[in-house]
Amino acid sequence: QVQLVESGGGLVQAGGSLRLSCAASGRTFSTYDMGWFRQAPGKEREFVAAIKYSGHTYYTYYAEPVKGRFTISRDNAKNTVYLQMNSLKPEDTALYFCAAKASGSYSRMDQDFSSWGQGTQVTVSS
């Protein structure tokens, strides 16, 4: 397992941008699939985006509500994964979690990710 620490959350107006960071421990970070999930008050945790390792290549995939607005990326030299969030909407308000799993199949299910950060709060005002 890896240990994950998120940062970069905050309060932003609708239409604004934020970049979340997730710092990971571990020497095999580059081979992990990394994901971002979020949980709004009173709602279940939901998938946001992931970057999957396969054959020395990385593939990204997104939830429909954020496609075209959010971008997931990673810097293996820094053991860090990012979530660039643009054109933020009030409905993006949530606690955002970083998660990791061993390289494998594509997954949008939180139970498939074995390591989790503590979360960082994103609040978008209208």
N, C-alpha and C positions, 0 to 999 in steps of 0.2 A: 504494500500500500504506500501511497504518497500522502504527505501532509500538505494541506492547501490553505492559503491565507488570501482572502479577497480584500481589495481596496478600491477606492475611486468613486464610491457612491456619494450621493448628495441630493440637494434640492435644486431643481432646474425648472425654468418655465417651459411651457409647451412650445415645441418647435426647436428647442435647444438640443445640445449634445452633451454626452458624458462618455468617458472611456473607463471601463472597469478593468482592473488587473487582478490576476490570480498567480501568486508565487507558489511554486511547488518545490518540495524537497525530493531527493532521490536521484540516483545516477542514471535511471532508465526512463527519465521523463519523456525523451523524444519518441519513445515507442508507445506511449499511452494515448488512448483516445481521450480527448478533453471536452467537457460540455459545460454549458451554462443553463441553469434552470431558474425559475422565479416563483415566488409565492406571494400572492396578494392577500390581504386580510380576509378571512372567511372563505378562502378558496383553496383548492388543492394545488400542490406544487406542479408546475408545468414546464415542459421542455421549451428552451429558447433557441439554442444553437449548439452545434458540436463540430469538432474538427477531428477527423478520423485518420489514423495512420494505417497505410496499407502499401506494401511493396515500395518502401522508401518514398512514398508520395503521401500528401495530405489532401483529404477531401473534406469540404465543408457542407453542412446542411442546416436548414433553418426551419423554424415554425412559421406557418403562413402569416400570422399577424406581424412578424418582424422582418419578413423577407423584403429586401430592398432598402431597409432602414438600418439594420444592424449588420455588423461584420465581425466575425470571429477570426482571430489570427493567433499565432504563437511565435515566440522567440526561444528556440531551444538552448541557445547560448546563455540565456538568462533564466531558463526554467520557468517561463512565464507565458500565460495565455491571456489574451485580451478580448474584450467585447466593446467595440466601438458602436455607440448608440447615437444615431442621428434622428432628426425629425421626431423627437420624443412626444408622446401623447400622455394625457392623464391616465389612461388605462395601462400604461407601462409601469405605473407605480407599484412597487413590490420589493420584497427582500430577494436579492439576487444571489444565487449560490453557484460556486464553481464545483465541478465534479470530475472525477477521473475513473477510467476503467482500463483494464488491459486490452490491448488491441484485439479486435474481434469483429463481430457483425455490427452493422449500423443499428443504433438503438436510440429511441426517444423516450425510453422508460427509465424512470429514476432508479428502479430496483436493480437495473443492470450496471449502475455505477457504484463502485465499492468505496471510494474515498470522497469526502465532502469537506468543504470549508464551512466557516461559521456564518457566512452571508454578509452582504453589504446592502444597505438600504438605498433605494432610488425612489425619490418622490418628485413627481412632475405636476406642477401647478398649472391651472388653466387660466 
